[in-house]
């Protein structure tokens, strides 16, 4: 039997690795030119701070890229709803639910955010915490519709 639902959820990343290198290189080039100007003016103590700024920018982009390697996969097939979560470090966790007893809970916060949970028999697991609020609402609605279709 083919899966009723097969979703792969990945974090959003606005820049590719190549573009991140371009941004860090461009900022480094601007800081190099301004650093040479400060050096010519005799303000050499500024140079380590310029270098530190570029190094921190590179580290932040590297951390962002690394966090983007995590993902989640939600599969509804063969009498089971499975949430397969892979962390950015590569560790895997699998959560299995019975489709007839599983409910999708979408909790709205006062600030307009939304959180999606799969809940069954006293256990509750969040889904797509790295997604934006509208995306989480769509994912929650898609899982709820698939569960409804599966039950009928």
TILUMTI-186607 format. One record per atom (N, C-alpha, C, O, CB): y, z, x; residue in one letter. Coordinates in pm, whole numbers, padded with zeros to 5 digits, always signed. Atoms other than C-alpha are relative to their C-alpha. Glycine has a CB too. Layout:
BEGIN
YZXa/...
This chain:
BEGIN
-00118+00000+00084x/+00000+00000+00000x/+00124+00000+00088x/+00135+00085+00176x/+00000+00122-00095x/-00121+00002-00082x/+00340-00095+00150x/+00089+00120-00032x/+00083+00174-00142x/+00078-00131-00021x/-00088-00115+00024x/+00599+00182+00189x/+00099-00028-00113x/+00152-00138-00126x/+00077+00037+00127x/-00101+00009+00105x/+00821+00248-00111x/+00138+00011+00062x/+00234-00050+00015x/-00021+00111-00107x/-00128-00022-00068x/+01096+00359+00126x/-00026+00010+00150x/-00119+00078+00192x/+00072+00130-00052x/+00009-00008-00146x/+01141+00309+00501x/+00141-00012+00055x/+00193-00123+00074x/-00095-00112+00059x/-00138-00004-00051x/+01483+00415+00633x/+00001+00048+00144x/-00066+00146+00177x/+00088+00092-00088x/-00024-00048-00135x/+01583+00444+00996x/+00149+00030+00012x/+00233-00058-00006x/-00045-00105+00108x/-00139-00046-00008x/+01902+00645+01044x/+00037+00021+00147x/-00031+00093+00219x/+00020+00132-00081x/-00046-00013-00138x/+02093+00616+01371x/+00147+00040+00001x/+00222+00003-00090x/-00020-00133+00079x/-00141-00040-00009x/+02424+00772+01481x/+00090-00121+00024x/+00049-00220+00086x/+00020+00102+00113x/-00098+00106-00021x/+02732+00553+01476x/+00061+00012+00139x/+00096+00121+00183x/+00110+00004-00107x/-00067+00005-00130x/+02872+00448+01813x/+00099-00115-00005x/+00062-00228-00037x/-00102-00017+00117x/-00103+00102+00012x/+03200+00258+01829x/+00007-00092+00122x/+00054-00205+00112x/+00134+00065-00022x/-00006+00080-00122x/+03167+00132+02187x/-00138-00016+00060x/-00218+00077+00062x/+00095+00064+00101x/+00124+00022-00074x/+02878-00027+02371x/+00018+00055+00142x/+00129+00089+00182x/-00039-00152+00002x/-00007-00052-00137x/+02794+00086+02724x/+00092-00087+00086x/+00168-00035+00168x/-00141+00005+00063x/-00086+00091-00076x/+02965-00223+02867x/+00147+00026-00028x/+00229+00028+00063x/-00035-00146-00032x/-00140-00025+00035x/+03285-00153+02677x/+00047+00137+00048x/+00164+00154+00081x/+00018-00011-00151x/-00038-00131-00053x/+03281+00211+02781x/+00035-00011+00148x/+00130+00052+00195x/-00114+00103-00021x/-00032+00021-00142x/+03271+00099+03144x/+00137-00065+00016x/+00213-00029+00105x/-00109-00086+00068x/-00130+00065-00006x/+03569-00127+03079x/+00113+00100-00026x/+00215+00098+00043x/+00006-00114-00102x/-00104-00098+00032x/+03768+00159+02924x/+00020+00096+00117x/+00133+00121+00158x/-00037+00079-00128x/-00011-00094-00112x/+03690+00403+03206x/+00058-00070+00123x/+00142-00013+00193x/-00138+00062+00034x/-00055+00076-00112x/+03760+00133+03467x/+00148-00029-00015x/+00223-00021+00081x/-00075-00131+00016x/-00142+00028+00026x/+04092+00043+03304x/+00085+00124+00018x/+00190+00121+00082x/+00019-00056-00141x/-00074-00126-00017x/+04204+00404+03282x/+00003+00039+00147x/+00106+00085+00197x/-00064+00114-00086x/+00004-00030-00143x/+04091+00455+03642x/+00096-00087+00079x/+00160-00039+00172x/-00141-00018+00053x/-00093+00090-00068x/+04291+00150+03752x/+00145+00041-00021x/+00224+00042+00073x/-00020-00142-00047x/-00137-00046+00030x/+04607+00271+03578x/+00029+00129+00076x/+00138+00146+00132x/+00020+00022-00153x/-00021-00126-00072x/+04560+00617+03728x/+00007-00022+00151x/+00077+00051+00220x/-00112+00099-00033x/-00006+00029-00143x/+04501+00466+04073x/+00140-00050+00038x/+00197-00006+00138x/-00107-00106+00039x/-00135+00052-00027x/+04831+00274+04057x/+00103+00111-00010x/+00190+00124+00076x/+00035-00114-00098x/-00096-00110+00013x/+05020+00576+03928x/-00022+00106+00109x/+00073+00169+00155x/-00010+00065-00139x/+00028-00095-00108x/+04844+00795+04186x/+00060-00045+00132x/+00110+00037+00210x/-00149+00019+00016x/-00063+00052-00121x/+04963+00567+04466x/+00151+00021-00005x/+00214+00049+00097x/-00032-00148+00019x/-00145-00024+00017x/+05316+00598+04326x/+00032+00148+00027x/+00128+00179+00097x/+00046-00040-00143x/-00023-00143-00025x/+05290+00978+04322x/-00018+00033+00148x/+00055+00115+00203x/-00096+00086-00085x/+00023-00024-00143x/+05152+00970+04678x/+00121-00047+00082x/+00162+00020+00177x/-00128-00074+00047x/-00117+00051-00071x/+05447+00757+04793x/+00122+00091-00019x/+00207+00100+00069x/+00033-00142-00049x/-00111-00092+00026x/+05686+01006+04634x/-00022+00137+00060x/+00066+00223+00055x/+00022+00013-00149x/+00030-00129-00062x/+05516+01294+04813x/-00060+00101-00095x/-00070+00219-00062x/+00123+00057+00060x/+00059-00091+00100x/+05358+01443+04500x/-00152-00012+00004x/-00215-00034-00099x/+00055-00031-00143x/+00144+00017-00016x/+05003+01428+04638x/-00085+00102-00076x/-00200+00070-00106x/-00034+00008+00145x/+00087-00093+00075x/+04881+01745+04452x/-00040-00051-00138x/-00131+00004-00200x/+00071+00132-00015x/+00035+00055+00130x/+04871+01535+04134x/-00128-00082+00005x/-00197-00095-00096x/+00114-00086-00053x/+00115+00089-00015x/+04594+01309+04270x/-00134+00061-00045x/-00210-00006-00114x/-00011-00044+00143x/+00129-00056+00047x/+04301+01551+04215x/-00007+00011-00152x/-00115-00003-00210x/-00021+00138+00061x/+00000-00010+00146x/+04407+01596+03852x/-00024-00137-00065x/-00091-00146-00167x/+00132+00059-00049x/+00025+00135+00049x/+04413+01219+03797x/-00148-00035+00015x/-00209-00091-00076x/+00088-00103+00074x/+00142+00024-00022x/+04066+01193+03949x/-00085+00080-00099x/-00183+00029-00153x/-00039+00037+00145x/+00073-00085+00094x/+03947+01483+03732x/+00007-00057-00142x/-00092-00051-00216x/+00056+00143+00002x/-00013+00062+00133x/+04082+01310+03419x/-00097-00117-00016x/-00163-00128-00120x/+00144-00047-00023x/+00090+00115+00008x/+03886+00992+03494x/-00145+00048-00002x/-00227-00006-00076x/+00023-00097+00119x/+00136-00052-00004x/+03572+01193+03577x/-00039+00062-00134x/-00152+00044-00180x/-00014+00103+00112x/+00028-00060+00131x/+03596+01388+03249x/-00014-00106-00109x/-00097-00092-00199x/+00111+00099-00038x/+00013+00109+00095x/+03649+01067+03052x/-00136-00067+00014x/-00202-00096-00086x/+00113-00103+00020x/+00132+00060-00024x/+03339+00915+03214x/-00110+00092-00054x/-00203+00044-00118x/-00021-00025+00152x/+00101-00095+00047x/+03139+01232+03138x/-00006+00002-00153x/-00115+00006-00211x/+00029+00142+00053x/-00003-00003+00146x/+03253+01234+02773x/-00067-00124-00059x/-00143-00114-00155x/+00145+00012-00051x/+00063+00122+00048x/+03152+00870+02722x/-00151+00002+00026x/-00229-00044-00058x/+00063-00123+00066x/+00143-00009-00032x/+02818+00933+02893x/-00072+00095-00097x/-00183+00066-00142x/-00020+00049+00146x/+00059-00094+00096x/+02751+01234+02668x/-00007-00062-00139x/-00105-00040-00211x/+00081+00130-00004x/+00001+00067+00129x/+02843+01029+02362x/-00113-00102-00008x/-00182-00111-00110x/+00135-00068-00026x/+00109+00098-00004x/+02602+00752+02463x/-00135+00069-00007x/-00225+00024-00078x/+00009-00086+00127x/+00127-00072+00001x/+02325+01003+02528x/-00030+00058-00137x/-00146+00057-00179x/+00002+00111+00104x/+00025-00058+00133x/+02371+01170+02189x/-00034-00108-00102x/-00092-00077-00207x/+00122+00079-00046x/+00031+00110+00091x/+02341+00828+02025x/-00144-00047+00006x/-00184-00132-00073x/+00090-00114+00029x/+00141+00041-00010x/+01978+00794+02133x/-00089+00069-00102x/-00204+00028-00121x/-00052+00030+00139x/+00079-00067+00104x/+01859+01032+01861x/+00001-00082-00128x/+00093-00160-00153x/+00055+00141-00027x/+00007+00069+00128x/+01750+00898+01525x/-00097+00071-00093x/-00172+00160-00051x/-00043-00147+00019x/+00092-00054+00101x/+01565+00984+01205x/-00060-00116-00077x/+00004-00220-00096x/+00073+00098-00096x/+00067+00102+00082x/+01315+00784+01003x/-00061+00069-00121x/-00135+00167-00107x/-00110-00078+00082x/+00051-00055+00126x/+01236+00857+00638x/-00093-00105-00059x/-00052-00219-00085x/+00117+00037-00100x/+00101+00092+00053x/+00916+00698+00506x/-00067+00063-00120x/-00114+00177-00115x/-00105-00037+00109x/+00072-00042+00120x/+00772+00727+00157x/-00114-00099-00022x/-00092-00212-00065x/+00094+00007-00126x/+00117+00087+00015x/+00419+00584+00152x/-00126+00085+00004x/-00128+00194+00062x/-00004-00109+00112x/+00133-00064-00005x/+00056+00682+00099x/+00004+00147-00041x/-00049+00232+00031x/-00058-00012+00139x/-00005-00136+00054x/+00124+00995-00107x/+00067+00100+00091x/+00031+00218+00089x/-00139+00046-00030x/-00072-00092-00088x/+00359+01144+00152x/+00141-00050+00025x/+00164-00170+00042x/-00074+00019+00133x/-00137+00027-00043x/+00729+01160+00223x/+00013+00064+00137x/-00003+00185+00151x/+00108+00055-00103x/-00003-00050-00137x/+00774+01193+00599x/+00139-00021+00059x/+00196-00129+00050x/-00106-00070+00087x/-00125+00007-00077x/+01090+01271+00795x/-00039+00015+00146x/-00089+00119+00188x/+00104+00111-00046x/+00033+00001-00142x/+01042+01180+01159x/+00132+00005+00076x/+00209-00091+00071x/-00085-00128+00040x/-00127-00021-00069x/+01327+01316+01375x/-00023-00003+00151x/-00108+00069+00204x/+00064+00136-00043x/+00005+00009-00145x/+01376+01218+01740x/+00135+00044+00054x/+00239-00013+00019x/-00036-00147+00048x/-00125-00053-00056x/+01635+01417+01934x/+00050-00093+00111x/-00026-00177+00159x/-00020+00144+00054x/-00051+00083-00110x/+01861+01255+02196x/-00079+00018+00130x/-00081-00073+00213x/+00146+00032+00025x/+00080-00024-00120x/+01638+01411+02464x/-00140-00059-00012x/-00213-00062+00087x/-00009+00149+00027x/+00130+00064+00018x/+01331+01240+02316x/-00106+00088-00065x/-00217+00041-00087x/-00050-00045+00131x/+00098-00084+00067x/+01158+01537+02153x/-00011-00041-00146x/+00089-00073-00211x/+00037+00150+00013x/+00026+00046+00136x/+01000+01452+01821x/-00043+00115-00089x/-00116+00205-00047x/-00106-00109+00000x/+00043-00095+00103x/+00961+01657+01504x/-00034-00081-00123x/+00033-00179-00156x/+00110+00108-00031x/+00042+00068+00121x/+00781+01551+01191x/-00007+00101-00113x/-00064+00209-00099x/-00137-00071+00020x/+00002-00085+00118x/+00832+01700+00847x/-00067-00080-00111x/-00024-00190-00143x/+00144+00046-00041x/+00070+00068+00109x/+00591+01608+00569x/+00023+00071-00132x/+00025+00194-00138x/-00150-00008+00030x/-00024-00054+00133x/+00655+01654+00197x/-00089-00073-00100x/-00124-00189-00080x/+00148-00013-00040x/+00069+00065+00111x/+00461+01586-00121x/+00106-00060-00092x/+00195+00011-00137x/-00093+00101-00078x/-00107+00065+00078x/+00666+01331-00318x/+00021+00055-00141x/+00132+00053-00192x/-00029-00145-00009x/-00015-00049+00137x/+00596+01485-00659x/+00075+00132-00006x/+00133+00165-00110x/-00136+00017-00064x/-00066-00131+00000x/+00739+01824-00557x/+00131+00000+00078x/+00202+00101+00081x/-00092+00105+00058x/-00120+00006-00085x/+01023+01707-00331x/+00122-00038-00082x/+00117-00129-00166x/-00021-00100+00115x/-00128+00028+00065x/+01381+01711-00453x/+00103-00030+00108x/+00099+00026+00217x/+00045+00121-00088x/-00112+00031-00089x/+01687+01561-00288x/+00119+00081-00047x/+00161+00071-00162x/+00033-00154+00002x/-00116-00082+00032x/+01977+01805-00278x/+00120-00053+00079x/+00118-00057+00202x/-00026+00151+00032x/-00124+00044-00063x/+02324+01669-00208x/+00105+00106-00030x/+00147+00123-00144x/+00046-00142-00052x/-00098-00108+00016x/+02567+01954-00151x/+00137-00047+00044x/+00156-00091+00157x/-00042+00124+00081x/-00140+00036-00028x/+02938+01880-00168x/+00075+00125+00045x/+00058+00232-00013x/+00068-00065-00125x/-00081-00112-00046x/+03177+02103+00024x/+00141-00013-00058x/+00177-00117-00113x/+00004+00006+00156x/-00136+00001+00053x/+03532+02194-00074x/+00090-00099+00073x/+00191-00143+00019x/+00060+00140+00009x/-00082+00092-00079x/+03668+01969+00201x/-00040-00146-00019x/+00013-00233+00050x/-00010+00036+00146x/+00041+00138+00027x/+03494+01657+00063x/-00117-00049+00082x/-00152-00167+00075x/+00115-00089+00023x/+00117+00037-00078x/+03200+01658+00299x/-00125+00012-00087x/-00122+00077-00191x/-00013+00088+00127x/+00126-00006+00075x/+02841+01614+00179x/-00114+00023+00098x/-00114-00031+00208x/-00023-00130-00082x/+00120-00025-00080x/+02511+01743+00315x/-00121-00033-00087x/-00125+00000-00205x/-00006+00150+00050x/+00120+00041+00073x/+02172+01601+00216x/-00119+00078+00053x/-00137+00091+00174x/-00024-00154+00013x/+00119-00077-00036x/+01854+01808+00212x/-00119-00051-00079x/-00105-00094-00193x/+00022+00151-00027x/+00127+00017+00070x/+01491+01743+00125x/-00056+00139-00021x/-00070+00215+00075x/-00100-00093+00080x/+00046-00135+00030x/+01357+02051-00050x/-00130-00007-00081x/-00142-00085-00176x/+00107+00079-00078x/+00127-00009+00071x/+01004+02136-00161x/-00070+00129+00039x/-00082+00162+00157x/-00090-00123+00029x/+00082-00120-00021x/+00805+02458-00203x/+00061+00098+00100x/-00006+00145+00191x/-00137-00040+00048x/-00065-00101-00082x/+01059+02687-00040x/+00047-00048+00137x/+00100+00031+00214x/-00091+00113+00018x/-00042+00053-00129x/+01129+02460+00256x/+00110-00103-00023x/+00105-00182-00117x/-00120-00064+00078x/-00114+00090+00014x/+01454+02270+00306x/+00037-00055+00137x/+00055+00020+00233x/+00120+00074-00065x/-00030+00066-00127x/+01532+02015+00579x/+00118-00094-00021x/+00121-00170-00118x/-00126-00079+00054x/-00115+00089+00012x/+01863+01837+00637x/-00037-00141+00046x/-00124-00160+00130x/+00119+00054+00083x/+00024+00140-00032x/+01872+01458+00658x/+00132-00064+00039x/+00232-00049-00032x/-00066-00076-00120x/-00117+00077-00040x/+02123+01244+00849x/+00123+00081+00029x/+00233+00041-00008x/+00032-00097-00105x/-00116-00085-00028x/+02348+01523+00972x/+00102-00069+00091x/+00218-00028+00093x/-00045+00130+00063x/-00090+00072-00091x/+02499+01280+01227x/+00076-00113-00070x/+00160-00178-00008x/-00078-00055+00117x/-00067+00106+00075x/+02612+01036+00956x/+00130+00050-00062x/+00153+00171-00070x/-00094-00055-00109x/-00122-00038+00071x/+02948+01032+00778x/-00036+00043-00142x/-00147+00015-00190x/+00103-00117-00001x/+00027-00051+00135x/+02977+01192+00434x/-00036-00112-00099x/-00132-00096-00174x/+00122+00076-00052x/+00041+00107+00093x/+02972+00861+00238x/-00138-00056+00032x/-00214-00090-00059x/+00102-00114+00003x/+00133+00050-00038x/+02669+00745+00436x/-00109+00098-00043x/-00216+00057-00089x/-00007-00024+00151x/+00099-00100+00043x/+02488+01073+00365x/-00021-00007-00151x/-00134+00005-00198x/+00045+00142+00040x/+00015+00014+00146x/+02560+01031-00007x/-00087-00121-00034x/-00173-00112-00122x/+00139-00014-00068x/+00080+00120+00023x/+02414+00678+00004x/-00146+00022+00035x/-00235-00020-00038x/+00055-00117+00080x/+00138-00028-00041x/+02105+00794+00193x/-00067+00093-00102x/-00181+00070-00140x/-00003+00064+00141x/+00055-00090+00100x/+02054+01081-00052x/-00033-00071-00129x/-00138-00047-00189x/+00096+00112-00027x/+00025+00076+00123x/+02085+00846-00348x/-00118-00095+00018x/-00198-00112-00075x/+00125-00080-00040x/+00111+00092-00025x/+01843+00597-00189x/-00134+00074+00001x/-00232+00025-00054x/+00020-00073+00133x/+00124-00079-00002x/+01581+00867-00124x/-00035+00047-00141x/-00150+00040-00182x/+00012+00121+00096x/+00025-00046+00137x/+01622+01008-00476x/-00050-00114-00087x/-00141-00094-00168x/+00128+00061-00060x/+00045+00117+00078x/+01584+00658-00628x/-00142-00038+00038x/-00222-00073-00049x/+00094-00120+00020x/+00136+00034-00042x/+01273+00592-00420x/-00101+00101-00052x/-00211+00064-00092x/-00008-00008+00153x/+00090-00103+00053x/+01119+00924-00525x/-00020-00020-00152x/-00132-00005-00201x/+00057+00141+00029x/+00010+00026+00143x/+01195+00845-00891x/-00090-00121-00027x/-00174-00117-00117x/+00141-00024-00060x/+00085+00118+00014x/+01038+00501-00855x/-00145+00032+00033x/-00237-00018-00034x/+00051-00114+00090x/+00136-00036-00041x/+00735+00649-00681x/-00071+00081-00110x/-00189+00062-00137x/+00002+00081+00132x/+00060-00087+00103x/+00679+00908-00956x/-00032-00075-00127x/-00121-00033-00201x/+00093+00114-00032x/+00023+00072+00125x/+00693+00651-01236x/-00112-00103+00010x/-00142-00172-00088x/+00128-00070-00043x/
